[in-house]
């Protein structure tokens, strides 16, 4: 079943009384481009997490967000480490008293001490191994939700591109209806041109040249190959797990045949069919880029 590369998933978990919110989003991309937009993941888990996401989601531009609930975040942000502050204060006071016994500490001393390393923390919680298992479980839930989203989007995506392939196929018999008229028009145009030039031509040789010219404009092979490409497109989308890249290649081949039909058309009706086929094909290419 076709899956879209676009998706969204969300999950939550509670660790030490704080609620963590996990969100994951994916857009179309040629490879697995994974962005961990959070500082809450332990550094020693990042590589493993990237490998997990690449294996589960295959391709796409993937963004993972993990945040604390706003209440928990505001309560824990920018805490003053009182023990470290007291230690700095004691050492500075002792040094100042040795230099000037008459010095009386003032507010400026405390302001300066607040800029010392580790006095004011960001409040970012440290996650141990057990807590990581809980958080990783929430990540798995979010990934599962994203994959479910991709599957639902894939159903409508498959129906849409197949409808456009069917539309292209429907123009092939329409083109066939114009071919007898086109052949007669080409022959008449050549004969009229010979009359205008007032050339005494060998009629047998002229007939051979007209047949040769008409054969050069024959589009039967292009129609057959285009129909084959359309069938191959349907077979691929229905049989492969991740057909996106191959569908893009097949669409390119369909485009080559349609362009050749246009260059050989020599008929307004055929040109109109070619333009409409090109329009449908561009939509197929655009949608195929979003198929996993």
C-alpha positions in Angstrom: 0.0 0.0 0.0 1.3 3.4 -0.9 2.4 5.7 1.9 2.9 9.5 1.8 6.1 11.0 3.0 4.1 13.8 4.7 2.9 13.0 8.2 2.5 14.1 11.8 2.5 12.3 15.1 2.2 13.3 18.8 2.5 11.5 22.1 3.0 12.5 25.8 4.6 10.9 28.9 5.1 11.9 32.5 8.6 11.6 34.1 9.2 12.6 37.7 6.0 14.5 37.8 6.8 16.5 34.6 4.9 16.1 31.4 6.9 15.6 28.2 5.4 16.3 24.8 6.8 14.5 21.8 6.0 15.7 18.3 7.3 14.4 15.0 6.8 15.8 11.5 7.9 14.6 8.1 7.9 16.2 4.6 9.0 14.8 1.3 12.8 14.3 0.7 15.1 12.2 -1.3 16.7 10.6 1.7 16.2 10.4 5.5 17.1 13.9 6.7 16.6 13.7 10.5 16.6 16.9 12.7 16.4 16.5 16.5 15.1 19.9 17.5 15.3 19.4 21.2 17.9 19.5 24.0 16.1 17.0 26.2 17.6 13.9 24.5 20.8 12.5 26.2 23.8 12.8 23.9 24.6 9.2 24.2 21.2 8.3 22.8 21.2 10.6 19.8 22.9 8.2 17.3 20.6 5.3 18.3 17.6 7.5 18.0 18.6 8.6 14.5 19.1 5.1 13.4 15.7 4.1 14.8 13.9 7.0 13.0 15.7 6.2 9.7 14.8 2.5 9.9 11.1 3.2 10.8 10.4 6.2 8.4 12.7 5.3 5.5 12.8 8.7 3.7 11.7 12.3 4.2 12.7 15.5 6.0 12.0 14.4 9.6 11.8 16.9 12.5 11.5 15.6 16.1 10.4 18.0 18.8 10.4 17.2 22.5 9.3 19.8 25.1 8.2 20.1 28.7 4.7 21.2 29.4 4.7 25.0 29.8 3.8 24.8 33.5 6.7 22.4 34.3 9.1 24.4 32.1 8.4 27.7 33.8 8.7 26.2 37.2 12.1 24.6 36.5 13.7 27.2 34.3 16.6 29.4 35.5 17.0 28.0 39.0 19.7 29.4 41.3 22.0 26.8 42.7 22.2 28.0 46.2 25.0 25.6 47.3 27.3 26.8 44.5 26.4 30.5 45.2 27.2 30.1 48.9 30.5 28.4 48.1 31.5 31.3 45.7 30.3 33.9 48.3 32.4 32.3 51.1 35.5 32.2 49.0 35.1 35.7 47.7 34.3 37.1 51.2 37.4 35.4 52.7 39.6 36.8 49.9 38.2 40.3 50.3 38.5 40.3 54.1 42.2 39.4 53.8 42.7 42.4 51.5 40.5 44.9 53.3 39.1 43.9 56.7 36.8 47.0 56.7 35.0 46.0 53.5 31.2 45.4 53.9 29.7 43.1 51.2 27.0 44.8 49.2 24.4 43.9 46.5 26.9 44.3 43.7 28.9 41.4 45.0 25.8 39.1 44.7 25.1 40.4 41.2 28.6 39.5 40.1 28.4 36.1 41.7 25.3 35.3 39.7 27.4 35.4 36.6 29.8 32.7 37.9 29.7 29.3 36.2 26.9 26.9 37.4 25.3 29.4 39.7 22.2 29.8 37.6 21.1 26.7 35.7 18.8 26.4 32.7 16.6 24.0 34.6 16.9 21.3 32.0 16.2 18.0 33.7 18.8 15.2 33.6 17.3 12.0 32.2 18.6 8.7 33.5 18.3 5.3 31.9 14.9 4.4 33.3 13.5 7.8 32.5 14.9 7.5 28.9 12.9 4.2 28.4 9.7 6.1 29.3 10.6 9.0 26.9 11.7 6.6 24.2 8.3 4.8 24.6 6.6 8.1 23.9 8.8 8.7 20.8 7.7 5.2 19.5 4.1 6.2 20.0 4.6 9.4 18.1 6.3 7.5 15.3 3.5 5.0 15.1 1.0 7.9 14.9 3.0 9.5 12.0 3.2 6.2 10.1 -0.6 5.8 10.5 -1.0 9.4 9.2 1.2 8.5 6.2 -0.9 5.4 5.4 -4.1 7.4 5.4 -2.6 10.0 3.2 -1.2 7.3 0.9 -4.7 5.9 0.2 -5.9 9.2 -1.3 -2.5 9.9 -2.9 -2.6 6.5 -4.8 -6.2 7.1 -5.9 -5.3 10.5 -7.2 -2.2 9.5 -9.3 -4.0 6.4 -10.7 -6.9 8.6 -11.9 -4.4 10.9 -13.7 -2.7 7.9 -15.3 -6.1 6.7 -16.5 -6.8 10.1 -17.9 -3.6 9.9 -19.9 -4.5 6.5 -21.2 -7.9 7.8 -22.3 -6.3 10.2 -24.7 -4.5 7.5 -26.7 -7.6 6.3 -28.5 -8.7 9.9 -29.0 -5.4 10.5 -30.8 -6.1 7.4 -33.0 -9.3 9.0 -34.2 -7.4 12.0 -35.7 -4.8 9.9 -37.5 -6.6 9.2 -40.8 -7.5 12.9 -41.1 -3.9 13.8 -40.3 -2.5 11.5 -43.0 -4.9 12.8 -45.6 -4.1 16.4 -44.6 -0.3 15.8 -44.9 -0.7 14.2 -48.3 -2.9 17.0 -49.6 -0.5 19.7 -48.3 2.5 18.1 -50.1 0.5 17.7 -53.4 -0.7 21.3 -53.2 2.8 22.5 -52.7 4.0 20.6 -55.7 1.2 22.2 -57.8 2.2 25.7 -56.5 5.8 25.1 -57.6 4.6 23.9 -61.0 7.0 21.1 -61.0 6.7 18.2 -63.4 7.4 15.4 -61.0 7.6 11.7 -61.5 4.3 10.7 -59.9 5.6 7.3 -58.8 8.6 8.9 -57.1 6.4 11.5 -55.6 4.1 8.8 -54.1 7.1 7.1 -52.6 8.4 10.3 -51.1 4.9 11.1 -49.6 4.7 7.6 -48.1 8.2 8.0 -46.7 7.3 11.4 -45.2 4.1 10.1 -43.7 6.0 7.1 -42.2 8.4 9.5 -40.5 5.4 11.1 -38.8 3.9 7.8 -37.7 3.1 7.8 -34.0 2.0 4.3 -33.4 5.2 3.2 -31.6 4.9 6.2 -29.3 1.3 5.3 -28.4 2.2 1.7 -27.7 5.2 2.6 -25.5 3.1 5.2 -23.6 0.4 2.6 -22.9 3.1 0.2 -21.7 4.5 2.9 -19.4 1.1 3.5 -18.0 0.5 -0.2 -17.2 4.0 -0.4 -15.6 3.1 2.6 -13.5 0.0 0.9 -12.1 1.8 -2.4 -11.6 4.6 -0.7 -9.7 2.4 1.3 -7.4 0.3 -1.8 -6.6 3.2 -4.2 -5.9 6.1 -2.4 -4.3 6.4 -1.3 -0.7 8.2 2.0 -1.4 7.6 2.8 -5.1 8.1 6.5 -5.0 11.5 6.8 -6.7 10.7 4.3 -9.4 7.4 6.0 -10.2 9.4 9.2 -10.8 11.5 7.4 -13.3 8.5 5.9 -15.1 6.9 9.3 -15.2 10.0 10.6 -17.0 9.7 7.9 -19.7 6.0 8.8 -20.1 7.0 12.4 -20.6 9.4 11.4 -23.4 6.7 9.6 -25.4 4.2 12.4 -24.9 6.8 15.0 -26.1 7.5 12.9 -29.2 3.8 12.7 -29.9 3.7 16.4 -29.8 6.6 16.9 -32.1 5.1 14.5 -34.7 1.5 15.7 -34.3 0.9 17.9 -37.3 -2.7 18.1 -36.2 -4.5 20.6 -33.9 -6.7 17.9 -32.3 -3.6 15.7 -31.5 -1.8 18.8 -30.1 -4.7 19.4 -27.7 -4.6 15.8 -26.5 -0.8 16.2 -26.0 -1.2 19.4 -24.0 -3.8 17.8 -21.7 -1.6 14.7 -21.2 1.3 16.9 -20.2 -0.9 18.7 -17.7 -1.9 15.4 -16.1 1.7 14.1 -16.2 3.0 17.2 -14.3 0.5 16.5 -11.6 1.6 12.9 -11.4 5.3 14.0 -11.1 4.4 16.4 -8.3 2.4 13.8 -6.4 5.0 11.0 -7.0 7.6 13.2 -5.2 5.5 12.8 -2.0 5.2 9.0 -2.3 7.4 7.0 0.0 
